């Protein structure tokens, strides 16, 4: 029987009552002081956890600085969203231990995970076993991860990847449109995935959410959690409105 860690218990307990929101902070684009301010405002608006990570130009020192600054500012979990092994910080509460299932490069499916597992174990970070699935353009994550992006108008294909992940023992799935995507994950993908996945699968969606209307449309499909990142960098006030909009949609 799998014993869930403290962070996963917290996420699942909250997600049973409401749709969660995660604020993504990119260490390559944010200074520690700015990250702390963003995290504090996001927490006050209702965000449930802070993700820290990026696809390009991120060193472990950068991640350490951001994580420590955020943890001083807020008491919600700080979860790593690593683009590579350099995205691991000993100071984080948990890590999305991800496999990019639709990558053409085995390194992003299992190679980086083999290297990272030893570090995660040594640091005592709680791993959250996650299938990372990129749809559409994919942004920087798609390019760096050599993903073969899945068509956004084929929800059954994205759901099949997630179903395979659940059968391999993963408990989280992250459907990603990528930073700067023109549109968010279609609600149909979430609805279809919920029909075929076992109830314990924790569905995260992110990318392309720029407006309150975008957020509400995605939230009404009732994923477990929604991530916003780019909007935090470009328009912090709009990001706070989006968080409140997501929290306004009932489970």
Secondary structure, DSSP 8 states (H G I E B T S, - for coil): -----HHHHHHHHHHTTB-EEEEEE-TTT--HHHHHHHHHHHHHHT--EEEE--SSS--HHHHHHHHHHHHHH--SEEEE--SSGGG--TT-SEEEEEEETTBSSHIIIIIHHHHHHHHHHHHT-EEEEEEEEEBTT-HHHHHHTTB--B-TT-HHHHHHHHHHHHHTT--EEEEE--TT-SS---HHHHHHHHHHS-TT-EEEEES---SHHHHHHHHTT--SEEEE-HHHHH-HHHHHHHHHHHHTSB-
